Amino acid sequence: MNELLIEAIDALLPQTQCGKCGFSGCRPYAQAIAEGRADINQCSPGDQEGIDKLAQLLGVPPKPLNTAHGSPRSAMMVARIDEELCIGCTFCSRVCPVDAIVGTGKQMHTVIAAECTGCELCIAPCPMDCISLVPTGEKKGDDKKQMADNARTRHQFRLLRLEREKQAGKAGSKHKPVVQAEKSLTSADERKKAIVQAAIQRAAIARTHPYSPVKPHERS
C-alpha cells in the first residue's frame, strides 16, 4: 500500500466525512482510489475542482462528477438546529463525524458552525425534523484548505475517542454476566425510545396548544 499516495489524495479531499462517495470517510475513499477500487469523481462536496486536482495528481483524464454520489453545491453549507423544537435526544451528536454538535440528553443541542462540515449526516436521525442546512460564506484557497485540515483533525480525534470508549466498554463487560449485560442493554434501548416518544408528544402538544401546560400524567 502506497501511504504517500493515500496521503496526497486525502490532502485534496474536502474532509466533509459525509460518506456520499460510498466510503466511511475521506481517508477510506483516498485509500480506495489509490488501490483502484474507486473512481476520482465520487466526491460531490469536492465538486469538479476537486476531481480535476485528483486527475492531475494521478495523471489521468478528468471526469465529470458522478451525480449518483450527490450533486455539486453552489455554496458551502452548515447545519442549523431549530432550538425551540430540539428535544435533546442526542441522535444528531452521535453521528456528527467531527463532533461539531454540543448538548446533553434532554437538553437543547446546538451546532458549532465554524466546525461543521455540512455533511448532512445529522439530518436523517432527528425525530423532530428540526435540523436544516444553511449556506455560509464561500471559502476559497487557503481558508478552504484550513477548514479541511481542521475537519480532518477533529475527525481523527473523534475516531480515537470512539475507540477508547469501545475498549472501555469491553473492559467493563468482562465483569458482568453476559445475560445481565444483554438485559441491561435492552432495558436501556427501550428507555431511550420511551424518552424520545414522550418528548415528541410533549413537543407536539406544545405546538398545537402553545399556552396549555402539559398535564402531570402526560410527562415522561
Secondary structure, DSSP 8 states (H G I E B T S, - for coil): --HHHHHHHHHHS------TTSSSSHHHHHHHHHTTSS-TT--TTTHHHHHHHHHHHHT-------GGG----SS-EEEEE-TTT-----HHHHH-TT--EE--TTS--EE-TTT-----TTTTT-TT--EEEEE-----THHHHHHHHHHHHHHHHHHHHHHHHHHHHHHHHTTS-HHHHHHHHHHHHHHHHHHHHHHHHHHHHHHHSTTS---GGG--
